[in-house]
Amino acid sequence: MKEVEPRLLGAAEVAGRLGICRTRAYGIIRDLNGEMQTRGCKVIAGRVSNEIFEETYFKPKGDSRHDR
């Protein structure tokens, strides 16, 4: 059975994906939750949208290429 990617990430998931400590991950979640609120989204403390996280940390901006 195919594993479904979670919609909300906690500090452990953020820390694991970025290779950082959980304390730093909570700071990142707090920053991303602030961004989500400015977009008009509801937030849950200690959780961040996987979509916003992926867009912020892994999606290239504009036409720049990151695979060089």
Backbone as CSV, one residue per row, in Angstrom:
resi,resn,N_x,N_y,N_z,CA_x,CA_y,CA_z,C_x,C_y,C_z
1,MET,0.840,-1.185,0.000,0.000,0.000,0.000,0.883,1.246,0.000
2,LYS,0.519,2.235,-0.794,1.296,3.470,-0.921,1.128,4.334,0.322
3,GLU,2.258,4.852,0.837,2.221,5.706,2.014,1.817,7.119,1.617
4,VAL,0.885,7.701,2.356,0.384,9.046,2.078,1.239,10.055,2.830
5,GLU,1.628,11.117,2.140,2.416,12.179,2.756,1.505,13.012,3.664
6,PRO,1.951,13.318,4.889,1.097,14.077,5.812,0.869,15.509,5.332
7,ARG,-0.322,16.039,5.632,-0.632,17.421,5.260,0.013,18.411,6.218
8,LEU,0.144,18.026,7.491,0.760,18.892,8.496,1.998,18.209,9.052
9,LEU,3.068,18.974,9.178,4.322,18.450,9.699,4.568,19.002,11.098
10,GLY,5.130,18.170,11.961,5.535,18.593,13.291,7.025,18.890,13.305
11,ALA,7.526,19.242,14.479,8.938,19.607,14.610,9.866,18.441,14.268
12,ALA,9.502,17.233,14.627,10.358,16.079,14.341,10.508,15.871,12.836
13,GLU,9.401,16.012,12.088,9.458,15.849,10.631,10.268,16.966,9.970
14,VAL,10.045,18.199,10.406,10.790,19.339,9.847,12.281,19.173,10.146
15,ALA,12.610,18.812,11.384,14.005,18.625,11.771,14.662,17.529,10.943
16,GLY,13.974,16.429,10.755,14.517,15.323,9.977,14.739,15.677,8.524
17,ARG,13.814,16.400,7.927,13.924,16.738,6.506,14.985,17.783,6.241
18,LEU,15.250,18.670,7.211,16.256,19.710,7.023,17.591,19.374,7.691
19,GLY,17.625,18.307,8.497,18.853,17.935,9.176,19.251,18.910,10.260
20,ILE,18.272,19.387,11.020,18.509,20.360,12.083,17.944,19.826,13.395
21,CYS,18.188,20.536,14.499,17.642,20.119,15.787,16.167,20.532,15.885
22,ARG,15.455,19.888,16.805,14.022,20.177,16.957,13.769,21.599,17.444
23,THR,14.672,22.147,18.245,14.498,23.521,18.728,14.458,24.492,17.552
24,ARG,15.377,24.341,16.619,15.416,25.187,15.418,14.178,24.943,14.562
25,ALA,13.724,23.693,14.502,12.539,23.350,13.710,11.297,24.081,14.239
26,TYR,11.186,24.191,15.566,10.054,24.937,16.128,10.093,26.401,15.708
27,GLY,11.269,26.988,15.626,11.398,28.367,15.153,10.962,28.504,13.700
28,ILE,11.335,27.544,12.882,10.935,27.547,11.469,9.429,27.406,11.351
29,ILE,8.850,26.508,12.146,7.395,26.327,12.124,6.698,27.619,12.526
30,ARG,7.216,28.296,13.545,6.624,29.565,13.992,6.667,30.603,12.868
31,ASP,7.802,30.694,12.162,7.932,31.638,11.046,6.961,31.298,9.913
32,LEU,6.888,30.011,9.564,5.999,29.602,8.474,4.533,29.774,8.859
33,ASN,4.197,29.576,10.134,2.824,29.813,10.580,2.460,31.291,10.448
34,GLY,3.420,32.171,10.724,3.182,33.604,10.525,2.886,33.916,9.067
35,GLU,3.636,33.292,8.175,3.398,33.476,6.741,2.027,32.941,6.341
36,MET,1.666,31.786,6.893,0.357,31.210,6.582,-0.769,32.132,7.053
37,GLN,-0.604,32.755,8.213,-1.626,33.669,8.726,-1.777,34.884,7.817
38,THR,-0.668,35.397,7.271,-0.770,36.546,6.370,-1.484,36.162,5.077
39,ARG,-1.442,34.882,4.718,-2.168,34.385,3.540,-3.632,34.102,3.841
40,GLY,-4.016,34.249,5.117,-5.403,34.031,5.500,-5.714,32.602,5.919
41,CYS,-4.682,31.807,6.166,-4.873,30.414,6.586,-4.985,30.326,8.099
42,LYS,-5.720,29.348,8.563,-5.741,29.028,9.986,-4.498,28.205,10.280
43,VAL,-3.947,28.333,11.473,-2.738,27.590,11.832,-2.959,26.822,13.125
44,ILE,-2.162,25.789,13.301,-2.125,25.013,14.532,-0.712,25.139,15.077
45,ALA,-0.585,25.603,16.308,0.737,25.784,16.913,1.496,24.460,16.903
46,GLY,2.759,24.513,16.492,3.599,23.327,16.472,3.453,22.472,15.222
47,ARG,2.625,22.902,14.288,2.428,22.187,13.023,2.506,23.182,11.879
48,VAL,2.960,22.691,10.724,3.040,23.542,9.549,2.536,22.750,8.341
49,SER,1.930,23.439,7.418,1.455,22.818,6.192,2.627,22.267,5.388
50,ASN,2.510,21.023,4.970,3.554,20.411,4.146,3.724,21.188,2.845
51,GLU,2.639,21.675,2.290,2.681,22.434,1.031,3.507,23.716,1.182
52,ILE,3.261,24.472,2.252,4.006,25.712,2.503,5.471,25.399,2.783
53,PHE,5.731,24.354,3.560,7.102,23.947,3.871,7.862,23.590,2.597
54,GLU,7.275,22.774,1.745,7.914,22.369,0.487,8.172,23.583,-0.405
55,GLU,7.185,24.461,-0.508,7.313,25.656,-1.343,8.448,26.555,-0.859
56,THR,8.566,26.700,0.453,9.564,27.591,1.021,10.978,27.030,0.924
57,TYR,11.150,25.748,1.178,12.496,25.186,1.275,12.964,24.389,0.071
58,PHE,12.068,23.915,-0.775,12.507,23.023,-1.841,12.093,23.422,-3.247
59,LYS,11.204,24.378,-3.392,10.764,24.787,-4.718,11.609,25.961,-5.187
60,PRO,12.258,25.831,-6.355,13.073,26.944,-6.851,12.205,28.161,-7.180
61,LYS,12.721,29.331,-6.895,12.028,30.586,-7.206,12.336,31.010,-8.629
62,GLY,11.345,31.448,-9.363,11.542,31.957,-10.716,12.112,30.910,-11.651
63,ASP,12.999,31.336,-12.542,13.581,30.441,-13.536,14.969,29.950,-13.146
64,SER,15.428,30.258,-11.939,16.766,29.835,-11.561,16.825,28.321,-11.426
65,ARG,17.983,27.759,-11.790,18.162,26.320,-11.734,19.083,25.980,-10.575
66,HIS,18.636,25.062,-9.723,19.410,24.672,-8.566,20.149,23.364,-8.754
67,ASP,20.092,22.773,-9.943,20.725,21.476,-10.160,22.062,21.582,-10.874
68,ARG,22.638,22.744,-10.917,23.938,22.916,-11.604,25.073,22.452,-10.750
